[in-house]
Amino acid sequence: MMALATIALPLLRLLPAERAHELTIRALKAGFAPARPPADEPMLATRLWNLDFPNPIGLAAGFDKNAEVPDAMLRWGMGFSEIGTVTPRPQAGNPQPRLFRLVEDRAVINRMGFNNEGLGIVTARLTARARRGIVGANLGKNRDAADATADYCRGVATLAPLADYLVINVSSPNTPGLRDLQRRSEVGALIHAVIEARDAVRLDRPPPILLKIAPDLTPQEIDDIAEVALDSKIDGIIVSNTTVARPATLRSINAPEPGGLSGKPLFEPSTAVLAEVYRRTHGRIPLVGVGGVASGEDAYAKIRAGASLVQLYSALVYHGPALIQRIKRDLAACLRRDGFAHVAEAVGSGADRVASGVHRQGA
C-alpha cells in the first residue's frame, strides 16, 4: 500500500491541485488505506479531555471536508482525524481555481470558502461510522448567515453526539468578516453560546470545544484571546489557521494568489504564536499546534512550544501518507535524544526560548 502511494504521488501532482485532491478522496473511499493502523510506540500515547490518542499526530481540517474518509486516514496512522469545515447549509465555496501549489516553497494557497455538503450529509456519515478512533469536527458559518452565533450553535448541537471534539473555526481568511469573530468583544460571547448549546444536548460525555485562531493576530489580540480563554470554559485552542501574509522569500509564481498560505512558510510564525499563547495561558489550556509540520523535528518543535497535539495537511501534498510514519518515528527519536520518557513531558518545555518577538513587535 505504501509503495502504491509513493508511485501515485508524482502522478497526482501533474493534475490541477483541486482535481488531485478529489481523486485522493475517491481512492481513500475505495479502500486505498491499510487494513488497520500500525502500532504506535507507548511513549507517543496522549490523554486529553478523557480521550486516549494513540499518538499526537493528527489530520488538520480542510482535507476531509465532508467526513468521507476519517477512518481511512486513521488507518494510515494518524492519531486523530478532523473533518470539516462544515457549515449548517451546503455551500459551493469560491469560484475555481481556488487551490494552488507553491512547489518551490513547499506551500499551498487556498481560497476554498468553506465548500462543503452541509450538516445533513456530514451527520449521516458520522452516524454510520463505527467510532473506532478519534474524529473531531470543525465547524463554520455559512457565508450569507445573518447570525453567525446561531450557525455555530446549530453545528455544535447537531454534531456533539457524534464527534469526539468540536472546533469553532473563526480564523479562515476566505469567508468575509469571519476573523472579526476573534475580537474580544465577539469571541467571549460566542464561546459562551456554543458551550451552552453543547450542554443543552445533555450527553454523558460532552465533547470538548476548541477555538481555532489565526497566526496573524496582533500582540493585543493574542492577549485578549488568552484572557478570554482563561475566563471561559473553552477546552482548548488550535494554533493556527492559514496566514494572509506573504513572506518575501516565496519563489513560486503562485505566491501572489489571494487566500490562506499554509505549508513550510507558515511553520515559524505559527510556532511563535503557539508559544506565545502557551505562555499567556500559563500552560493551563491544552493547545493543538498546526502550520508547516513536515517532519518529526517540526512536530517536536510544536510540542516544545506548547502543543499537546499536532496537526498537518499541506505536507501530505508533497510527501504523501508515508510521511505520517516517518514523523512519528522521528518524533520518538527526538524525545529519547533529549531524555523524555513520554511525549507529555516535553509539552511547553521550550516555549520560553521560542524567539517569537510577538510582544516586541507590538511594543
Buried (B, 14 or more C-beta within 10 A) or exposed (E): BEEEBEEBBEEBBEEEBBEBBEBBBEBBEEEBBBEEBEEBBEBBBBEBBEBEBBBBBBBBBBBBBBBBBBBBBBBBBBBBBBBBBBBBBBBEBBEEEBBBBBBEBBBBBBBBBBBBBBBEBBBEBBEEEEEEBBBBBBBBBBBEBEEBBBBBBBBBBBBBBBBBBBBBBBBBBBBEEBBEBBBBEBBBBBBBBBBEBBEEBEEEEBBBBBBBBBBBBEBEBBBBBBBBBEEBEBBBBBBBBBBBEBBEEBEBEBBEBEBBBBBBBBBBBBBBBBBBBBBBBEEEBBBBBBBBBBBBBBBBBBBBBBBBBBBBBBBBBBBBBBBBBBBBEBBBEBBEEEEBEEBBBBBBBBBEEBEBEBBEEEE
